[in-house]
Amino acid sequence: MSRFYRYRLPPWARKCIFVAETVVTPIMIFQLIRTLFIPTTIDILILAILIGLVIAFYLQWI
């Protein structure tokens, strides 16, 4: 089984990954602040998903 290399993707897919990588962190920070003031189940779920995405981008799983 071959490994996933983001640089072997088509240019449009690579650009989407780079844009998502740049945008997810500020959205996660906003969601964290929102969750601290008005915690609901949906907010916590969204925050967990965003934290998972940030970790995946940091470790280059995506």
Biopython code that builds the backbone (N, CA, C, O; Angstrom):
import numpy as np
from Bio.PDB.StructureBuilder import StructureBuilder

atoms = [
    (1, "MET", "N", (0.837, -1.171, 0.000)),
    (1, "MET", "CA", (0.000, 0.000, 0.000)),
    (1, "MET", "C", (0.888, 1.241, 0.000)),
    (1, "MET", "O", (1.820, 1.340, 0.799)),
    (2, "SER", "N", (0.606, 2.174, -0.881)),
    (2, "SER", "CA", (1.433, 3.370, -0.967)),
    (2, "SER", "C", (0.947, 4.423, 0.024)),
    (2, "SER", "O", (-0.231, 4.476, 0.378)),
    (3, "ARG", "N", (1.866, 5.239, 0.449)),
    (3, "ARG", "CA", (1.538, 6.326, 1.370)),
    (3, "ARG", "C", (0.871, 7.461, 0.639)),
    (3, "ARG", "O", (1.020, 7.612, -0.573)),
    (4, "PHE", "N", (0.139, 8.255, 1.381)),
    (4, "PHE", "CA", (-0.529, 9.423, 0.825)),
    (4, "PHE", "C", (0.442, 10.599, 0.831)),
    (4, "PHE", "O", (0.907, 11.012, 1.893)),
    (5, "TYR", "N", (0.749, 11.136, -0.336)),
    (5, "TYR", "CA", (1.604, 12.304, -0.448)),
    (5, "TYR", "C", (0.787, 13.447, -1.025)),
    (5, "TYR", "O", (0.256, 13.346, -2.131)),
    (6, "ARG", "N", (0.689, 14.521, -0.279)),
    (6, "ARG", "CA", (-0.124, 15.639, -0.742)),
    (6, "ARG", "C", (0.477, 16.306, -1.975)),
    (6, "ARG", "O", (-0.240, 16.973, -2.721)),
    (7, "TYR", "N", (1.756, 16.141, -2.199)),
    (7, "TYR", "CA", (2.387, 16.781, -3.351)),
    (7, "TYR", "C", (2.187, 15.993, -4.642)),
    (7, "TYR", "O", (2.528, 16.487, -5.717)),
    (8, "ARG", "N", (1.648, 14.796, -4.565)),
    (8, "ARG", "CA", (1.332, 14.023, -5.767)),
    (8, "ARG", "C", (-0.085, 14.283, -6.261)),
    (8, "ARG", "O", (-0.479, 13.788, -7.316)),
    (9, "LEU", "N", (-0.841, 15.051, -5.506)),
    (9, "LEU", "CA", (-2.216, 15.366, -5.893)),
    (9, "LEU", "C", (-2.226, 16.360, -7.047)),
    (9, "LEU", "O", (-1.219, 17.017, -7.314)),
    (10, "PRO", "N", (-3.355, 16.470, -7.727)),
    (10, "PRO", "CA", (-3.465, 17.508, -8.765)),
    (10, "PRO", "C", (-3.335, 18.902, -8.130)),
    (10, "PRO", "O", (-3.608, 19.071, -6.942)),
    (11, "PRO", "N", (-2.927, 19.878, -8.910)),
    (11, "PRO", "CA", (-2.703, 21.221, -8.350)),
    (11, "PRO", "C", (-3.939, 21.812, -7.659)),
    (11, "PRO", "O", (-3.805, 22.478, -6.633)),
    (12, "TRP", "N", (-5.125, 21.580, -8.201)),
    (12, "TRP", "CA", (-6.328, 22.147, -7.587)),
    (12, "TRP", "C", (-6.607, 21.512, -6.221)),
    (12, "TRP", "O", (-7.069, 22.199, -5.310)),
    (13, "ALA", "N", (-6.336, 20.224, -6.067)),
    (13, "ALA", "CA", (-6.557, 19.550, -4.789)),
    (13, "ALA", "C", (-5.515, 20.000, -3.768)),
    (13, "ALA", "O", (-5.831, 20.189, -2.594)),
    (14, "ARG", "N", (-4.289, 20.167, -4.214)),
    (14, "ARG", "CA", (-3.227, 20.647, -3.334)),
    (14, "ARG", "C", (-3.542, 22.046, -2.821)),
    (14, "ARG", "O", (-3.335, 22.350, -1.646)),
    (15, "LYS", "N", (-4.049, 22.904, -3.723)),
    (15, "LYS", "CA", (-4.397, 24.268, -3.338)),
    (15, "LYS", "C", (-5.534, 24.264, -2.321)),
    (15, "LYS", "O", (-5.520, 25.059, -1.380)),
    (16, "CYS", "N", (-6.517, 23.385, -2.495)),
    (16, "CYS", "CA", (-7.623, 23.283, -1.535)),
    (16, "CYS", "C", (-7.115, 22.865, -0.160)),
    (16, "CYS", "O", (-7.577, 23.383, 0.856)),
    (17, "ILE", "N", (-6.177, 21.941, -0.124)),
    (17, "ILE", "CA", (-5.612, 21.507, 1.157)),
    (17, "ILE", "C", (-4.852, 22.651, 1.818)),
    (17, "ILE", "O", (-4.972, 22.844, 3.028)),
    (18, "PHE", "N", (-4.075, 23.411, 1.058)),
    (18, "PHE", "CA", (-3.316, 24.516, 1.636)),
    (18, "PHE", "C", (-4.234, 25.618, 2.147)),
    (18, "PHE", "O", (-3.970, 26.210, 3.193)),
    (19, "VAL", "N", (-5.314, 25.897, 1.413)),
    (19, "VAL", "CA", (-6.275, 26.911, 1.867)),
    (19, "VAL", "C", (-6.979, 26.435, 3.133)),
    (19, "VAL", "O", (-7.140, 27.209, 4.076)),
    (20, "ALA", "N", (-7.398, 25.180, 3.164)),
    (20, "ALA", "CA", (-8.060, 24.644, 4.352)),
    (20, "ALA", "C", (-7.123, 24.675, 5.549)),
    (20, "ALA", "O", (-7.542, 24.981, 6.665)),
    (21, "GLU", "N", (-5.865, 24.361, 5.320)),
    (21, "GLU", "CA", (-4.874, 24.371, 6.398)),
    (21, "GLU", "C", (-4.704, 25.776, 6.974)),
    (21, "GLU", "O", (-4.474, 25.931, 8.173)),
    (22, "THR", "N", (-4.814, 26.788, 6.136)),
    (22, "THR", "CA", (-4.654, 28.167, 6.582)),
    (22, "THR", "C", (-5.901, 28.671, 7.302)),
    (22, "THR", "O", (-5.796, 29.466, 8.236)),
    (23, "VAL", "N", (-7.067, 28.223, 6.883)),
    (23, "VAL", "CA", (-8.328, 28.758, 7.389)),
    (23, "VAL", "C", (-8.807, 28.060, 8.663)),
    (23, "VAL", "O", (-9.522, 28.674, 9.455)),
    (24, "VAL", "N", (-8.441, 26.818, 8.879)),
    (24, "VAL", "CA", (-8.991, 26.038, 9.985)),
    (24, "VAL", "C", (-8.569, 26.588, 11.345)),
    (24, "VAL", "O", (-9.380, 26.590, 12.270)),
    (25, "THR", "N", (-7.345, 27.050, 11.497)),
    (25, "THR", "CA", (-6.874, 27.514, 12.807)),
    (25, "THR", "C", (-7.642, 28.740, 13.315)),
    (25, "THR", "O", (-8.069, 28.730, 14.470)),
    (26, "PRO", "N", (-7.842, 29.803, 12.509)),
    (26, "PRO", "CA", (-8.631, 30.930, 13.027)),
    (26, "PRO", "C", (-10.083, 30.545, 13.336)),
    (26, "PRO", "O", (-10.670, 31.043, 14.297)),
    (27, "ILE", "N", (-10.652, 29.663, 12.524)),
    (27, "ILE", "CA", (-12.017, 29.211, 12.795)),
    (27, "ILE", "C", (-12.058, 28.427, 14.104)),
    (27, "ILE", "O", (-13.006, 28.561, 14.878)),
    (28, "MET", "N", (-11.037, 27.610, 14.354)),
    (28, "MET", "CA", (-10.985, 26.849, 15.597)),
    (28, "MET", "C", (-10.870, 27.780, 16.807)),
    (28, "MET", "O", (-11.509, 27.537, 17.831)),
    (29, "ILE", "N", (-10.072, 28.833, 16.704)),
    (29, "ILE", "CA", (-9.925, 29.780, 17.809)),
    (29, "ILE", "C", (-11.252, 30.494, 18.076)),
    (29, "ILE", "O", (-11.644, 30.663, 19.230)),
    (30, "PHE", "N", (-11.939, 30.909, 17.019)),
    (30, "PHE", "CA", (-13.253, 31.537, 17.173)),
    (30, "PHE", "C", (-14.228, 30.571, 17.838)),
    (30, "PHE", "O", (-14.973, 30.965, 18.735)),
    (31, "GLN", "N", (-14.231, 29.328, 17.415)),
    (31, "GLN", "CA", (-15.137, 28.330, 17.979)),
    (31, "GLN", "C", (-14.793, 28.058, 19.445)),
    (31, "GLN", "O", (-15.694, 27.829, 20.251)),
    (32, "LEU", "N", (-13.523, 28.080, 19.799)),
    (32, "LEU", "CA", (-13.112, 27.889, 21.189)),
    (32, "LEU", "C", (-13.650, 29.015, 22.070)),
    (32, "LEU", "O", (-14.182, 28.761, 23.150)),
    (33, "ILE", "N", (-13.512, 30.255, 21.609)),
    (33, "ILE", "CA", (-14.025, 31.396, 22.376)),
    (33, "ILE", "C", (-15.536, 31.307, 22.506)),
    (33, "ILE", "O", (-16.087, 31.559, 23.578)),
    (34, "ARG", "N", (-16.206, 30.950, 21.422)),
    (34, "ARG", "CA", (-17.661, 30.816, 21.460)),
    (34, "ARG", "C", (-18.085, 29.704, 22.424)),
    (34, "ARG", "O", (-19.060, 29.858, 23.160)),
    (35, "THR", "N", (-17.364, 28.601, 22.420)),
    (35, "THR", "CA", (-17.697, 27.470, 23.295)),
    (35, "THR", "C", (-17.455, 27.828, 24.763)),
    (35, "THR", "O", (-18.175, 27.346, 25.638)),
    (36, "LEU", "N", (-16.465, 28.654, 25.042)),
    (36, "LEU", "CA", (-16.220, 29.052, 26.426)),
    (36, "LEU", "C", (-17.361, 29.900, 26.982)),
    (36, "LEU", "O", (-17.679, 29.802, 28.167)),
    (37, "PHE", "N", (-17.986, 30.734, 26.139)),
    (37, "PHE", "CA", (-19.065, 31.604, 26.609)),
    (37, "PHE", "C", (-20.425, 30.922, 26.604)),
    (37, "PHE", "O", (-21.187, 31.064, 27.561)),
    (38, "ILE", "N", (-20.741, 30.189, 25.550)),
    (38, "ILE", "CA", (-22.048, 29.530, 25.427)),
    (38, "ILE", "C", (-21.822, 28.076, 25.022)),
    (38, "ILE", "O", (-21.957, 27.746, 23.844)),
    (39, "PRO", "N", (-21.483, 27.202, 25.963)),
    (39, "PRO", "CA", (-21.201, 25.808, 25.591)),
    (39, "PRO", "C", (-22.485, 25.014, 25.327)),
    (39, "PRO", "O", (-23.339, 24.881, 26.204)),
    (40, "THR", "N", (-22.601, 24.499, 24.128)),
    (40, "THR", "CA", (-23.667, 23.571, 23.783)),
    (40, "THR", "C", (-23.022, 22.309, 23.233)),
    (40, "THR", "O", (-21.825, 22.287, 22.950)),
    (41, "THR", "N", (-23.808, 21.280, 23.087)),
    (41, "THR", "CA", (-23.289, 20.009, 22.587)),
    (41, "THR", "C", (-22.741, 20.154, 21.170)),
    (41, "THR", "O", (-21.680, 19.620, 20.848)),
    (42, "ILE", "N", (-23.465, 20.871, 20.339)),
    (42, "ILE", "CA", (-23.026, 21.067, 18.945)),
    (42, "ILE", "C", (-21.713, 21.841, 18.893)),
    (42, "ILE", "O", (-20.822, 21.507, 18.112)),
    (43, "ASP", "N", (-21.593, 22.877, 19.726)),
    (43, "ASP", "CA", (-20.352, 23.659, 19.743)),
    (43, "ASP", "C", (-19.151, 22.804, 20.153)),
    (43, "ASP", "O", (-18.072, 22.918, 19.571)),
    (44, "ILE", "N", (-19.343, 21.966, 21.137)),
    (44, "ILE", "CA", (-18.254, 21.091, 21.581)),
    (44, "ILE", "C", (-17.898, 20.076, 20.499)),
    (44, "ILE", "O", (-16.722, 19.770, 20.301)),
    (45, "LEU", "N", (-18.893, 19.555, 19.804)),
    (45, "LEU", "CA", (-18.643, 18.612, 18.713)),
    (45, "LEU", "C", (-17.883, 19.281, 17.566)),
    (45, "LEU", "O", (-16.929, 18.713, 17.035)),
    (46, "ILE", "N", (-18.303, 20.478, 17.191)),
    (46, "ILE", "CA", (-17.613, 21.213, 16.121)),
    (46, "ILE", "C", (-16.178, 21.522, 16.529)),
    (46, "ILE", "O", (-15.257, 21.395, 15.723)),
    (47, "LEU", "N", (-15.990, 21.931, 17.791)),
    (47, "LEU", "CA", (-14.647, 22.232, 18.282)),
    (47, "LEU", "C", (-13.759, 20.989, 18.245)),
    (47, "LEU", "O", (-12.587, 21.075, 17.879)),
    (48, "ALA", "N", (-14.307, 19.842, 18.619)),
    (48, "ALA", "CA", (-13.528, 18.601, 18.586)),
    (48, "ALA", "C", (-13.122, 18.244, 17.154)),
    (48, "ALA", "O", (-11.995, 17.808, 16.920)),
    (49, "ILE", "N", (-14.025, 18.424, 16.212)),
    (49, "ILE", "CA", (-13.708, 18.146, 14.803)),
    (49, "ILE", "C", (-12.615, 19.093, 14.302)),
    (49, "ILE", "O", (-11.687, 18.663, 13.617)),
    (50, "LEU", "N", (-12.726, 20.374, 14.642)),
    (50, "LEU", "CA", (-11.719, 21.340, 14.211)),
    (50, "LEU", "C", (-10.361, 21.064, 14.845)),
    (50, "LEU", "O", (-9.332, 21.208, 14.185)),
    (51, "ILE", "N", (-10.344, 20.670, 16.110)),
    (51, "ILE", "CA", (-9.077, 20.318, 16.756)),
    (51, "ILE", "C", (-8.467, 19.093, 16.075)),
    (51, "ILE", "O", (-7.255, 19.032, 15.872)),
    (52, "GLY", "N", (-9.301, 18.130, 15.725)),
    (52, "GLY", "CA", (-8.814, 16.956, 14.994)),
    (52, "GLY", "C", (-8.222, 17.331, 13.647)),
    (52, "GLY", "O", (-7.196, 16.782, 13.246)),
    (53, "LEU", "N", (-8.862, 18.265, 12.940)),
    (53, "LEU", "CA", (-8.326, 18.726, 11.654)),
    (53, "LEU", "C", (-6.987, 19.435, 11.821)),
    (53, "LEU", "O", (-6.060, 19.213, 11.042)),
    (54, "VAL", "N", (-6.888, 20.282, 12.831)),
    (54, "VAL", "CA", (-5.624, 21.001, 13.063)),
    (54, "VAL", "C", (-4.507, 20.007, 13.377)),
    (54, "VAL", "O", (-3.391, 20.148, 12.877)),
    (55, "ILE", "N", (-4.802, 19.014, 14.196)),
    (55, "ILE", "CA", (-3.793, 17.998, 14.511)),
    (55, "ILE", "C", (-3.409, 17.209, 13.258)),
    (55, "ILE", "O", (-2.232, 16.926, 13.036)),
    (56, "ALA", "N", (-4.405, 16.857, 12.441)),
    (56, "ALA", "CA", (-4.120, 16.123, 11.211)),
    (56, "ALA", "C", (-3.267, 16.936, 10.241)),
    (56, "ALA", "O", (-2.378, 16.389, 9.589)),
    (57, "PHE", "N", (-3.533, 18.240, 10.145)),
    (57, "PHE", "CA", (-2.715, 19.085, 9.290)),
    (57, "PHE", "C", (-1.311, 19.249, 9.865)),
    (57, "PHE", "O", (-0.333, 19.255, 9.117)),
    (58, "TYR", "N", (-1.206, 19.381, 11.175)),
    (58, "TYR", "CA", (0.103, 19.551, 11.812)),
    (58, "TYR", "C", (0.975, 18.312, 11.624)),
    (58, "TYR", "O", (2.168, 18.423, 11.343)),
    (59, "LEU", "N", (0.383, 17.148, 11.776)),
    (59, "LEU", "CA", (1.140, 15.909, 11.604)),
    (59, "LEU", "C", (1.195, 15.445, 10.145)),
    (59, "LEU", "O", (1.758, 14.394, 9.840)),
    (60, "GLN", "N", (0.614, 16.229, 9.263)),
    (60, "GLN", "CA", (0.566, 15.991, 7.811)),
    (60, "GLN", "C", (-0.052, 14.637, 7.473)),
    (60, "GLN", "O", (0.432, 13.924, 6.594)),
    (61, "TRP", "N", (-1.137, 14.288, 8.191)),
    (61, "TRP", "CA", (-1.918, 13.111, 7.826)),
    (61, "TRP", "C", (-2.794, 13.427, 6.637)),
    (61, "TRP", "O", (-3.177, 12.530, 5.887)),
    (62, "ILE", "N", (-3.115, 14.696, 6.459)),
    (62, "ILE", "CA", (-3.928, 15.134, 5.315)),
    (62, "ILE", "C", (-3.042, 15.970, 4.428)),
    (62, "ILE", "O", (-3.491, 16.461, 3.392)),
]
sb = StructureBuilder()
sb.init_structure("model")
sb.init_model(0)
sb.init_chain("A")
sb.init_seg("    ")
for serial, (resi, resn, name, xyz) in enumerate(atoms, 1):
    if name == "N":
        sb.init_residue(resn, " ", resi, " ")
    sb.init_atom(name, np.array(xyz, "f"), 0.0, 1.0, " ", f" {name:<3s}", serial, name[0])
structure = sb.get_structure()
